[in-house]
Amino acid sequence: MDALTLFKVRELEIAVRIWNPQASRTIVAWHGLARHGGDFEDLARQLGPEWRILAPDTPGRGLSSWSLYPAHDYLYAHYMTIAEALLDHFELERVDWVGTSMGGLLGMLLAANATTAGRIERLVLNDVGPELDASGLAALGAYFAVPHRFTRFSELEAELREHYAAFGIEDDSAWRRLALNSARRLPDGSWTHHYDPRIGEQFIHDTPRDMWQVWESLRCPVIVVRGASSTLLGAESIDKMRRLRPDLVSLEVPEAGHAPMLDRPSQVDPIRAFLTRPAEEIDAPPYRFRKRLPWWKRWLRFGRSSR
């Protein structure tokens, strides 16, 4: 990262990793359940110096505070509060949003909420949608419910290579960087993951919701990236998403599961094209052009869909 900003939301300190801090255009990039903002370094470098990337660490991860009250703080409702505070802190009226897994669901909630919808310009969903595979979610919950301890750093790295094989990382240096950014030393000298083990309680306190209503409420342009062998987002879900939103742009990443790292031109170039295309001309074949409605018609449509 090129800079680090810290700000507080109630008693929690939020760390925001920043790349290209002087760039004229800003993207908020929000990570998945047990990751942190450092995952977006390659995306930032690939996009180039004209893009400022703000990548917060969600509470309980990375450099942000751990909560003393997980049942209140490790919830989407609280993450939405933090996201609003981040936008206010950086004085962002509208911003493009890239979200991996949990970060994508958070972006959807913000883009569908009456008080924050106008602040999300475009939405990039990385291997996430309104319907997720139940067995894949159960596997995630089971993994993060158990504390992990490693006698040696090499053991932690080997575990990361196995657990995150679906990221599609191809070289040893990238795996080593992932391990260095994901490790935390314990008082007895052993190693564990960077995150608070209690983040898994989110599966207990945040009850499942019907996200299809959220999906139908979205009014900003959306692109969804799916790992071809994803265990969470099925190809049939993409089809249903497109039936409800014919203007949806999608990208399938071969040799990746949950979730692509957005770390190479074949993944980043389509995202750049989506982010730079005029909103009324999202035209990646075979998807339809969408003529942007006047603001008052969009307001009426959003009001009806929110009832």
Long-range contacts (C-beta under 8 A, 24 or more apart in sequence): 1-37, 1-38, 1-41, 1-55, 4-63, 5-89, 7-85, 7-86, 7-89, 9-81, 9-82, 9-85, 11-65, 11-68, 12-59, 12-64, 12-65, 12-67, 12-73, 12-82, 13-64, 13-65, 14-56, 14-57, 14-59, 14-64, 14-65, 14-82, 14-85, 14-86, 15-56, 15-57, 15-62, 15-63, 15-64, 16-54, 16-55, 16-56, 16-57, 16-86, 17-53, 17-54, 17-55, 17-56, 17-57, 17-63, 18-52, 18-53, 18-54, 18-55, 19-44, 19-45, 19-51, 19-52, 19-53, 19-55, 20-44, 20-48, 20-49, 20-50, 20-51, 20-52, 20-53, 21-52, 22-52, 23-49, 23-50, 23-51, 23-52, 24-50, 24-52, 25-50, 25-51, 25-52, 25-96, 26-51, 26-52, 26-53, 26-54, 26-90, 26-92, 26-95, 26-96, 27-51, 27-52, 27-53, 27-54, 27-95, 27-96, 27-97, 27-98, 27-275, 28-54, 28-55, 28-56, 28-83, 28-86, 28-87, 28-92, 28-95, 28-96, 28-97, 28-98, 29-53, 29-54, 29-55, 29-98, 29-99, 29-100, 29-103, 30-55, 30-56, 30-58, 30-83, 30-97, 30-98, 30-99, 30-100, 30-102, 30-103, 30-104, 30-106, 30-107, 31-55, 31-57, 31-58, 31-61, 31-100, 31-101, 31-102, 31-103, 32-100, 32-101, 32-102, 32-103, 32-259, 33-101, 33-102, 33-140, 33-144, 33-199, 33-202, 34-61, 34-144, 34-193, 34-195, 34-199, 35-61, 35-100, 36-61, 36-62, 36-63, 36-181, 36-182, 36-194, 36-195, 37-62, 38-62, 38-181, 39-100, 39-261, 40-98, 40-262, 42-261, 42-262, 42-263, 42-264, 43-98, 43-262, 43-263, 43-268, 43-271, 46-262, 46-263, 46-264, 46-265, 46-268, 47-268, 47-271, 47-272, 54-86, 54-90, 56-82, 56-86, 58-82, 58-102, 60-195, 60-196, 60-198, 60-199, 61-194, 61-195, 61-196, 61-199, 62-194, 62-195, 66-196, 66-198, 67-196, 67-198, 70-196, 70-198, 70-199, 70-201, 70-202, 70-205, 71-201, 71-205, 74-198, 74-199, 74-201, 74-202, 74-205, 74-206, 75-202, 75-205, 75-206, 76-105, 76-106, 76-109, 76-206, 79-106, 80-106, 80-109, 80-110, 80-113, 80-116, 83-110, 83-116, 84-110, 84-116, 87-119, 92-119, 93-119, 94-118, 94-119, 94-120, 94-121, 95-119, 95-120, 95-121, 96-120, 96-121, 96-122, 96-123, 96-124, 96-275, 97-121, 97-122, 97-123, 97-124, 98-124, 98-126, 98-262, 98-271, 99-123, 99-124, 99-125, 99-126, 99-128, 100-126, 100-127, 100-128, 100-259, 100-262, 101-126, 101-127, 101-128, 101-232, 101-258, 101-259, 102-128, 104-128, 104-129, 105-211, 108-211, 108-214, 108-215, 108-218, 109-214, 111-218, 111-219, 111-220, 112-214, 112-215, 112-217, 112-218, 114-302, 114-306, 117-217, 117-219, 117-220, 117-302, 120-220, 121-220, 122-220, 122-221, 122-222, 122-223, 122-274, 122-275, 122-279, 123-218, 123-220, 123-221, 123-222, 123-223, 124-222, 124-223, 124-225, 124-271, 124-274, 124-275, 125-222, 125-223, 125-224, 125-225, 126-225, 126-259, 126-260, 126-262, 127-225, 127-226, 127-227, 127-230, 127-232, 127-233, 127-257, 127-258, 127-259, 127-260, 128-224, 128-232, 128-233, 128-259, 129-211, 129-215, 129-224, 129-233, 129-237, 129-238, 129-241, 130-211, 130-212, 130-214, 130-215, 130-237, 130-241, 131-211, 131-212, 131-234, 131-237, 131-240, 132-232, 132-233, 132-237, 133-231, 133-232, 133-233, 133-234, 135-231, 136-230, 136-231, 136-232, 136-258, 137-203, 137-232, 139-231, 140-203, 140-232, 141-200, 141-203, 144-197, 144-199, 144-200, 144-203, 145-200, 145-203, 147-192, 147-197, 148-192, 148-193, 149-186, 149-190, 149-191, 149-192, 150-190, 150-191, 150-192, 151-190, 151-191, 152-191, 153-179, 153-183, 153-191, 155-191, 156-182, 156-183, 156-191, 156-192, 156-193, 165-257, 166-227, 166-229, 166-230, 166-231, 166-256, 166-257, 166-258, 166-259, 167-256, 167-257, 167-259, 167-260, 167-261, 168-227, 168-253, 168-255, 168-256, 168-257, 168-260, 168-261, 169-261, 169-263, 174-263, 212-244, 213-305, 215-241, 215-244, 215-245, 216-244, 216-305, 217-302, 217-305, 217-306, 218-245, 219-298, 219-301, 219-302, 221-247, 221-249, 221-274, 221-279, 221-282, 221-290, 222-247, 222-248, 222-249, 223-248, 223-249, 223-250, 223-251, 223-270, 223-271, 223-274, 224-248, 224-249, 224-250, 224-251, 225-250, 225-251, 225-252, 225-253, 225-259, 225-260, 225-262, 225-267, 225-271, 226-250, 226-251, 226-252, 226-253, 227-252, 227-253, 227-256, 227-257, 227-258, 227-259, 227-260, 228-252, 228-253, 228-254, 228-255, 228-256, 228-257, 229-255, 229-256, 229-257, 230-256, 230-257, 230-258, 230-259, 231-257, 231-258, 232-258, 232-259, 233-258, 242-287, 246-287, 246-288, 246-290, 247-282, 247-287, 247-288, 247-289, 247-290, 248-287, 249-274, 249-282, 249-284, 249-287
